[in-house]
Amino acid sequence: MGANSFLQMLKIAQQQEKLNQSSITTTHDLMAECGLDNVDCPICHNTGAILREDEKGYLYSSECKCMARRRSIRRIKRSGIMDMMERYTFKSYIAEDDERLKILHTARMYAENDYGWFYIAGQSGSGKTHICTAICSRLMERGKDVYYMRWRDESRQLKSIINDEEVNEPLERLKRIPVLYIDDFFKGSANEADVRLAFEIINARYNDSHLRTIFSSEINFEGLEEIDEAVCGRIYERSKGYRLAAPKENYRLR
């Protein structure tokens, strides 16, 4: 074997060792972040990366297709609605009348589009959370990051930090997440602090047309306008074509 051939083999071996180590480190970091032990990939053997060789014999690392599935599961876990997603699907939504069929059809259309907001109003138990969760599930299947915000619970904490720049990361996340689902919006009474918080989040999202926002609420647009015209106006404009009123019948008793 000539010296040049030996040096080339040595170079390739060193390159492979470096790529292996780099791939393992990067993938282990991602796997640790995802925390996904329930995806078993026979292609990359759960390393998340595959070593390939180009036309000149140089090795390079490429991401395994299983990582798309791992990221999808991570999105579901981070969304906060993983348990609800198993029960609240489009398939399990009972649409036995024209009113609910319209809701189901509109929600499906929204979940396949890449723009706009969604607002559904109705009494407690009318199926609002079910249909909104089904939308979120479909959007996550399509690769969107979704966050679930239960307004009454999270607004209490957020109102106390709205002016604190050092600890307002939770608020900033609500402003930037690609898809935000606000459940039970303005549940109970809405005071000045509630309106201020709502405007802070909604106005930031209104100014970025790529961000999707989904609302379920017991308050219709007439009631919303009485609370605050600025908040109502922004939601009304962005939700064109996707404003719904849930039937008065209690969906949970069906």
C-alpha positions in Angstrom: 0.0 0.0 0.0 1.4 3.4 -1.0 2.0 6.2 1.4 -0.7 8.3 -0.3 -3.3 5.6 0.0 -2.4 5.0 3.6 -2.7 8.7 4.4 -6.0 8.9 2.6 -7.4 6.0 4.6 -6.1 7.5 7.8 -7.7 10.9 6.9 -11.0 9.2 6.3 -10.8 7.2 9.5 -10.1 10.4 11.5 -12.9 12.2 9.7 -15.4 9.4 10.5 -14.3 9.4 14.1 -14.9 13.1 14.3 -18.3 12.9 12.6 -19.4 10.0 14.8 -18.5 12.0 17.9 -20.1 15.2 16.6 -23.3 13.3 15.6 -23.5 11.5 18.9 -23.0 14.7 20.9 -25.6 16.7 18.9 -28.1 14.0 18.8 -27.8 13.1 22.5 -28.4 16.8 23.3 -31.5 16.8 21.2 -32.7 13.5 22.6 -32.2 14.8 26.1 -34.1 17.9 25.2 -37.0 15.9 23.7 -37.0 13.2 26.3 -38.4 10.7 23.8 -37.7 7.1 24.6 -40.8 5.8 22.9 -39.5 6.3 19.3 -37.5 3.3 18.2 -35.8 3.8 14.9 -34.2 0.8 13.1 -32.5 3.1 10.5 -30.3 5.2 12.8 -30.6 3.0 15.9 -31.9 6.0 17.9 -28.8 8.2 17.3 -30.8 10.6 15.2 -28.1 10.8 12.5 -26.8 8.8 9.6 -23.3 8.9 8.2 -23.1 9.1 4.4 -20.4 9.2 1.8 -20.3 11.7 -1.1 -18.9 11.2 -4.6 -15.3 12.1 -3.5 -15.4 9.6 -0.6 -15.9 12.3 2.1 -18.1 11.4 4.9 -20.9 13.6 6.2 -23.6 13.4 8.7 -27.3 13.9 7.9 -30.3 13.9 10.2 -32.5 10.8 10.2 -36.1 11.1 9.2 -37.1 9.8 12.7 -36.2 13.2 14.1 -39.3 14.8 12.6 -41.5 12.3 14.6 -39.5 13.0 17.8 -39.9 16.8 17.4 -43.7 16.3 16.8 -44.0 14.4 20.1 -41.9 17.1 21.8 -44.3 19.8 20.5 -47.3 17.8 21.9 -45.7 17.5 25.3 -44.7 21.2 25.4 -48.2 22.3 24.3 -49.8 21.4 27.6 -52.8 19.6 26.0 -51.4 16.1 25.6 -54.0 14.4 27.8 -56.9 16.3 26.1 -55.6 15.5 22.6 -56.3 11.8 23.2 -60.0 12.5 23.8 -60.8 15.6 21.9 -60.3 14.9 18.2 -62.3 15.8 15.0 -63.3 12.1 14.8 -64.8 12.0 18.3 -66.6 15.3 17.9 -70.4 14.5 17.8 -71.9 16.5 15.0 -75.6 15.4 14.6 -77.1 18.7 13.5 -76.4 21.4 11.0 -75.0 23.8 13.7 -72.4 21.3 14.9 -71.6 20.2 11.3 -70.8 23.8 10.4 -68.5 24.1 13.5 -66.7 20.9 12.5 -66.4 21.9 8.9 -65.1 25.3 9.7 -62.6 24.0 12.3 -61.2 21.4 9.8 -60.8 24.2 7.2 -59.0 26.4 9.7 -56.6 23.6 10.7 -55.5 23.1 7.1 -54.9 26.8 6.4 -51.8 28.8 7.3 -53.3 32.1 8.3 -56.0 33.7 10.5 -57.4 33.4 14.0 -60.2 31.2 15.3 -62.9 32.3 17.9 -65.7 30.2 19.2 -68.1 31.5 21.9 -70.6 29.5 23.9 -71.7 28.4 27.3 -69.8 26.0 29.5 -69.9 22.5 28.2 -70.8 23.4 24.7 -67.8 21.6 23.1 -65.6 24.6 22.6 -62.5 23.1 24.1 -63.1 19.9 22.2 -63.1 21.5 18.8 -60.2 23.9 19.6 -58.0 21.0 20.9 -58.7 19.1 17.7 -57.5 22.1 15.7 -54.3 22.3 17.8 -53.7 18.6 17.3 -53.9 18.9 13.5 -51.7 21.9 13.5 -49.1 20.0 15.5 -49.3 17.2 13.0 -48.4 19.7 10.4 -45.3 20.8 12.3 -46.6 23.8 14.2 -45.5 24.7 17.7 -48.6 25.1 19.9 -49.0 26.4 23.4 -52.2 25.9 25.5 -53.1 28.8 27.9 -55.9 28.4 30.4 -56.7 32.0 30.8 -58.1 32.0 34.3 -55.1 30.2 35.8 -52.2 31.8 33.9 -53.5 35.3 33.8 -53.2 35.6 37.6 -49.4 35.0 37.5 -48.8 37.0 34.3 -50.6 40.1 35.6 -48.0 40.3 38.5 -45.0 40.3 36.1 -46.2 42.3 33.2 -44.0 45.2 34.0 -40.9 43.2 35.2 -38.6 42.9 32.2 -36.3 40.4 34.1 -39.0 37.8 34.6 -41.4 38.2 31.8 -40.2 35.3 29.6 -43.6 33.5 30.1 -45.3 36.6 28.7 -42.8 36.9 25.8 -43.4 33.2 24.9 -47.2 33.9 24.6 -46.4 36.8 22.2 -44.1 34.7 20.0 -45.3 31.1 19.9 -46.5 30.2 16.4 -49.9 28.9 17.6 -51.5 30.1 20.9 -54.7 28.6 22.2 -56.4 30.7 24.9 -59.0 28.6 26.6 -61.9 30.2 28.6 -60.8 33.7 27.5 -61.9 36.3 30.1 -63.5 33.6 32.2 -65.3 35.2 35.1 -65.0 39.0 35.5 -62.5 41.0 33.4 -61.0 43.9 35.2 -58.5 46.6 34.1 -55.5 44.3 34.7 -57.1 41.5 32.6 -57.7 43.9 29.7 -54.2 45.2 29.9 -52.7 41.7 29.8 -55.0 40.6 27.0 -54.1 43.6 24.9 -50.3 43.1 25.5 -50.5 39.6 24.2 -53.1 40.1 21.4 -51.6 43.3 20.1 -48.2 41.6 19.8 -49.7 38.7 17.9 -51.9 41.0 15.8 -48.8 42.8 14.5 -47.3 39.5 13.2 -49.6 38.0 10.5 -47.8 34.7 10.7 -48.9 34.0 14.2 -52.1 31.9 14.8 -54.3 32.5 17.8 -57.3 30.3 18.8 -59.9 31.4 21.4 -62.6 29.6 23.2 -64.8 31.8 25.4 -68.2 32.2 27.0 -68.2 35.8 25.8 -69.5 36.6 22.3 -68.2 39.6 20.3 -71.0 41.9 21.6 -69.8 41.2 25.2 -66.2 41.4 24.2 -66.7 44.9 22.7 -68.3 46.0 26.0 -65.2 44.9 27.8 -62.7 46.5 25.5 -63.0 47.7 21.9 -59.3 47.5 21.1 -59.1 43.8 22.1 -62.4 43.0 20.4 -61.5 44.8 17.2 -58.2 43.0 16.7 -59.7 39.6 17.4 -62.7 40.3 15.1 -60.5 41.4 12.2 -58.1 38.5 12.4 -60.8 35.8 12.8 -62.7 36.7 9.7 -64.3 33.5 8.4 -63.6 31.6 11.6 -66.0 33.2 14.1 -68.4 30.6 15.6 -71.1 30.4 18.2 -71.4 27.0 19.9 -74.9 25.5 20.5 -76.5 26.2 23.8 -77.1 22.5 24.5 -74.5 21.0 27.0 -72.2 18.9 24.9 -70.8 17.0 27.9 -74.3 15.4 28.5 -74.5 13.9 25.0 
